[in-house]
Amino acid sequence: MNFRRIFLVKCLLLLFPSVKCSSTSWIYKAVNETALLSITAPGSFHEATWTKGRQRLVQIKGNSARHFVNKDQCRCAILRNGTLQIKSVEKGDSGNYTVMAYQQDGKLKAEENIMFFVQGPVPQPILTAECGNKSVSVKCEAKEKAKDEAFLMELTQPNGKTIQKNATVLEWHGSNSGTFRCVAKNQVSEKMAEKIIKCPELESIKEQSKFSTVRSSNFLLCTGKRQRYWSAFTVNGRKYRILSRRCASYFFPSNILFHPLN
């Protein structure tokens, strides 16, 4: 069960039974699930009445339950502990629910409000990309958005950076290439699309960057005595060679030419 509860006033009924408890909760449910809206105030009560907006729904008094609406239409029932049960919830069941609980002497024991939200599954996101001039444009889109349905879109770049927005489309422009992840989610569901995006121009820029790094790095090259050898070494997954006579530490400035083996 996915829900968040935020109490606006803390209840002290265990220490002070005469104090009224008032709280507000947020509960989320997926379409067709069964919802249980419970009374959070501790202790027992004699009577409890549930309303949605201004419409009374059900009441329990002692051991007797009473419906104020058609129970088949509301698909609701009240349990002995005062919990409101709603079967096969629909989006139309979303709303503000209030329960009033009373003691045997008629004094108000607790008043609790529940903001109840019924949500459908999020659509499958689509991840597309377009290579440009030394850049790439990535779009994360949910095309099958239901009417009045709100959800969060999230786009994660190969470097781990994430952008989020309550929208149906997210767009990003940059020079990163690699695995992108697009996520659409709400409180009851989450769907993801993942794609490896590589642009030829961006890969070429990366190779040039690696080559520049190699030319300005230190390496330890070991060769035999009194002879000239081509010594091989590997940098960033690529093999290189250079002519040397002994074991030494070499620094390759930008004006030294060396040859790749592959």
Protein Blocks (a to p, Z undefined) as FASTA:
>chain_A
ZZddddfbdcfklmmmmbccdddddddddehiacddddfbgcjdfbdcddehjacfbdce
hjaccdfbdfklnopacdfkopacdehiafklgccdddddddfkopafbdcddddddddd
dddddddddddehiacdddddfkbcehiacddddddfkopacddddfbdcdddjbecjdd
dddddfkbccddddddddfklmmmmmmmmmmmmmmcccdddddehiacdddddeehiacd
dddfbdcdddddfkbccddfZZ
